[in-house]
């Protein structure tokens, strides 16, 4: 067994993609199922805060763009569920784990969207943070996951631009629109920093995931890249990031920032955020209300299968 594990690690070290039929450590498989399913859940639950604004978008153009974006997120979830299924986990089990609260999704989607500017902030900050993490995942060691991420990242880049465009329009608008823009940035900035997960010193899975090349950068490295990126972009908006401790560190050639409220982060992760119960209830209701569609699809598939058997006979 030791030789098999070493051969596996040698393949990972040599940047050879691990495929579903390849041997892999059970812990590697379980780590991937946890991460990919969590990623899929985040895409699906992430449709909810934005979907609430489709009917309230300020123009037909904005409505069409937002509708397309929400559809993209549904597609991303399907890609990822399919990737996780190659590891032997059924989609039904993954969804049951989400509905029971056993499986997690990104903490960011447990915050409410209070104004149209929030849709812009989600696009710029939330999708921007996701892109930094997901571009890295295009080179993850598990083949199906890496290939799914290539298309997802291309689409997410459009989502980020869409969000920034919304904020830029508001930032160049009326005094009331500028206030709305800054307010959304103020509320979404810190939750966006939390998206990268706990500090490296408190991340129990990070070291092993880095060794297996499931992850390519640590949580804190990605968070640093995100802060440095946003500091430059917010200047274009003429807005401010809500952190009085944010400043340039000449010695490390990067920005320092204030302390994240980790108590808030863990509370949201544990299910006590502003919208945790609302989000899960919405997903459970959607699953229950869609039962007839799944049953009809299964019946149709069986009918087609029986018909093919009759024709073959």
C-alpha positions in Angstrom: 0.0 0.0 0.0 2.9 2.3 0.8 4.2 2.0 -2.8 0.8 2.7 -4.2 0.4 5.8 -2.1 3.9 7.0 -3.1 3.1 6.4 -6.8 0.0 8.5 -6.4 1.9 11.3 -4.7 4.6 11.1 -7.4 1.9 11.6 -10.1 0.5 14.6 -8.2 4.0 16.1 -7.9 4.6 15.6 -11.6 1.4 17.5 -12.4 -0.3 14.4 -13.8 -4.0 14.7 -13.4 -5.7 12.1 -11.2 -8.7 10.6 -13.1 -11.8 8.8 -11.7 -10.4 5.3 -12.5 -7.0 6.0 -11.0 -6.2 4.7 -7.6 -6.4 7.4 -4.9 -6.2 7.5 -1.1 -9.7 7.4 0.5 -8.9 10.6 2.4 -8.2 12.3 -1.0 -11.5 11.1 -2.4 -13.4 12.3 0.7 -11.7 15.7 0.7 -12.6 16.2 -2.9 -16.2 15.2 -2.3 -16.5 17.6 0.6 -14.9 20.5 -1.3 -16.6 19.9 -4.7 -20.0 19.4 -3.2 -19.6 22.4 -1.0 -18.6 24.4 -4.1 -21.7 23.1 -6.0 -24.0 23.9 -3.1 -22.5 27.5 -3.0 -23.3 28.0 -6.7 -26.9 26.8 -6.2 -27.6 28.7 -3.0 -25.8 31.7 -4.4 -28.7 32.0 -7.0 -31.1 33.0 -4.2 -29.8 36.5 -3.1 -29.5 37.6 -6.7 -32.6 35.9 -8.0 -34.6 38.1 -5.6 -33.7 41.1 -7.7 -34.5 39.8 -11.2 -38.0 41.3 -11.1 -36.7 44.5 -9.5 -33.8 45.3 -11.8 -33.9 49.0 -12.9 -34.1 48.3 -16.6 -34.9 45.5 -19.1 -31.2 45.3 -20.0 -30.2 44.8 -16.4 -32.9 42.3 -15.9 -31.7 40.2 -18.9 -28.1 40.3 -17.7 -29.0 39.3 -14.2 -31.2 36.5 -15.4 -28.4 35.2 -17.6 -26.0 35.3 -14.6 -28.3 33.4 -12.3 -28.7 30.8 -15.1 -24.9 30.6 -15.3 -24.7 29.8 -11.6 -27.2 27.0 -12.0 -25.0 25.6 -14.7 -21.9 25.8 -12.6 -23.7 23.8 -9.9 -24.5 21.1 -12.4 -20.9 20.9 -13.6 -19.7 20.5 -10.1 -22.3 18.0 -9.0 -21.3 16.0 -12.0 -17.6 16.2 -11.1 -18.3 15.0 -7.6 -20.4 12.1 -8.9 -17.3 10.7 -10.6 -15.9 10.1 -7.1 -18.8 7.8 -6.3 -21.1 10.2 -4.4 -24.6 10.3 -5.6 -26.2 13.7 -6.4 -29.2 12.9 -4.2 -26.9 12.2 -1.3 -25.1 15.5 -1.7 -28.4 17.4 -1.9 -29.7 15.5 1.2 -26.6 16.5 3.1 -27.2 20.1 2.1 -30.8 20.1 3.2 -30.0 18.4 6.5 -27.4 21.0 7.3 -24.6 18.4 7.2 -23.0 19.9 4.1 -21.8 23.5 4.1 -21.8 26.2 1.4 -20.0 29.6 1.3 -20.8 31.8 4.3 -21.2 34.8 2.0 -24.6 33.7 0.7 -26.2 34.0 4.2 -26.3 37.8 3.9 -29.3 39.7 2.6 -29.4 41.8 -0.6 -31.0 45.0 0.6 -30.6 47.2 -2.5 -29.8 47.0 -6.2 -26.3 48.1 -5.4 -25.9 44.8 -3.5 -26.1 43.0 -6.8 -23.2 45.1 -8.0 -21.2 44.5 -4.8 -21.8 40.7 -5.2 -20.5 40.8 -8.7 -17.4 42.8 -7.9 -16.5 41.5 -4.5 -18.0 38.1 -4.2 -17.4 36.9 -7.7 -14.0 38.6 -7.6 -13.0 36.6 -4.6 -14.4 33.5 -6.2 -12.3 34.0 -9.3 -9.1 34.3 -7.3 -9.8 30.9 -5.7 -11.2 29.3 -8.8 -8.5 30.2 -11.3 -6.2 28.3 -9.0 -8.6 25.3 -9.1 -8.2 25.1 -12.9 -4.8 23.5 -12.1 -6.1 21.3 -9.2 -4.9 17.7 -9.3 -8.2 16.0 -9.9 -9.0 16.1 -13.6 -12.8 16.4 -13.7 -12.7 19.2 -11.2 -10.0 21.1 -13.0 -11.8 20.8 -16.4 -15.1 22.0 -14.9 -13.4 25.0 -13.5 -12.0 26.2 -16.8 -15.4 27.0 -18.2 -16.7 28.3 -14.8 -13.9 30.8 -14.5 -14.6 32.2 -18.0 -18.2 32.9 -17.1 -17.3 34.2 -13.6 -15.1 36.8 -15.2 -18.1 38.3 -17.0 -20.0 38.2 -13.7 -17.4 40.3 -12.0 -17.4 42.9 -14.8 -21.2 43.0 -14.7 -21.0 43.8 -11.0 -18.3 46.4 -11.3 -20.3 48.1 -14.1 -23.4 48.3 -11.9 -21.3 50.0 -9.1 -19.5 52.3 -11.6 -22.9 53.5 -12.9 -24.1 54.2 -9.4 -20.8 55.9 -8.4 -21.2 58.3 -11.3 -24.9 58.9 -10.6 -26.9 61.0 -8.2 -25.8 61.7 -4.6 -28.4 59.1 -3.5 -27.0 56.5 -5.9 -23.4 57.2 -4.7 -24.6 56.7 -1.1 -26.2 53.4 -2.1 -23.0 52.3 -3.8 -20.8 53.0 -0.8 -23.3 51.4 1.6 -23.3 48.1 -0.4 -19.4 48.1 -0.4 -19.4 48.7 3.4 -21.7 45.7 4.0 -20.1 43.2 1.6 -16.4 44.0 2.2 -15.8 42.0 5.4 -18.0 39.0 4.4 -16.1 38.9 1.2 -12.8 38.6 3.1 -14.3 35.8 5.1 -15.1 33.9 1.9 -11.5 32.6 1.8 -12.1 30.6 4.9 -10.4 30.6 8.3 -6.9 31.8 9.0 -4.3 29.3 7.8 -3.4 28.5 11.5 -7.0 27.4 12.0 -7.6 25.6 8.7 -7.5 21.9 9.5 -7.6 20.7 5.9 -5.3 23.2 4.2 -1.9 21.6 4.6 -2.9 18.2 3.2 -4.9 19.8 0.4 -1.8 21.7 -0.6 0.3 18.5 -0.6 -2.2 16.8 -2.8 -2.4 19.9 -5.0 -6.1 20.1 -4.6 -5.4 23.7 -3.4 -2.5 25.7 -4.9 -2.6 28.7 -2.5 -3.5 29.0 1.2 -6.5 30.9 2.5 -4.4 33.8 3.7 -2.4 34.0 0.5 -5.6 34.3 -1.5 -7.1 36.9 0.9 -3.9 39.0 0.5 -4.2 38.9 -3.3 -7.8 39.9 -3.0 -7.2 42.9 -0.8 -4.3 44.1 -3.0 -6.6 43.8 -6.1 -9.6 45.6 -4.6 -7.6 48.5 -3.2 -6.7 49.5 -6.8 -10.1 48.8 -8.3 -12.0 50.8 -5.7 -10.1 53.9 -6.7 -11.7 53.7 -10.2 -15.1 53.8 -8.4 -14.1 56.8 -6.3 -15.4 54.9 -3.3 -13.7 53.7 -0.1 -13.1 50.3 1.5 -14.5 50.3 5.1 -11.3 49.6 6.9 -9.5 52.4 8.8 -6.5 50.0 9.3 -6.0 49.3 5.6 -2.6 50.6 4.5 0.4 49.9 2.3 3.2 47.9 3.9 6.4 49.0 2.2 8.5 46.2 3.7 6.4 43.4 2.2 5.1 45.4 -0.8 1.5 44.4 0.1 -1.4 45.9 2.0 -2.1 45.3 5.7 -5.7 45.4 6.8 -7.8 45.3 10.0 -8.8 42.2 12.0 -11.7 40.2 10.6 -14.6 39.5 13.0 -13.9 35.7 13.2 -16.7 35.3 15.8 -19.2 36.5 13.1 -17.6 34.1 10.5 -17.9 31.0 12.8 -21.5 32.0 13.8 -22.5 32.1 10.1 -20.7 28.9 9.3 -22.5 27.2 12.2 -25.9 28.3 10.8 -26.6 31.4 12.8 -26.1 34.0 10.1 -28.8 36.6 9.0 -30.2 34.3 6.2 -29.0 30.7 7.0 -32.5 29.4 7.8 -34.1 31.3 5.0 -31.6 29.9 2.4 -32.0 26.3 3.5 -35.8 26.6 3.7 -35.9 28.0 0.1 -33.7 25.1 -1.2 -35.8 22.5 0.6 -39.0 23.9 -0.7 -37.6 24.0 -4.3 -36.6 20.4 -3.9 -40.0 19.3 -2.6 -41.9 21.3 -5.2 -39.8 19.9 -8.0 -40.5 16.3 -7.0 -43.1 15.8 -9.7 -40.6 17.0 -12.4 -38.0 14.5 -11.3 -40.6 11.7 -11.2 -41.9 12.6 -14.7 -38.3 12.7 -16.1 -37.6 9.3 -14.5 -40.8 7.8 -15.9 -40.1 9.2 -19.4 -36.5 7.8 -19.3 -37.9 4.4 -18.3 -40.4 4.5 -21.0 -37.7 5.3 -23.6 -35.6 2.5 -22.2 -38.5 0.0 -22.5 -39.2 1.1 -26.0 -35.6 0.6 -27.1 -35.7 -2.9 -25.6 -38.9 -3.7 -27.5 -37.3 -2.5 -30.8 -34.2 -4.5 -30.1 -36.2 -7.6 -29.6 
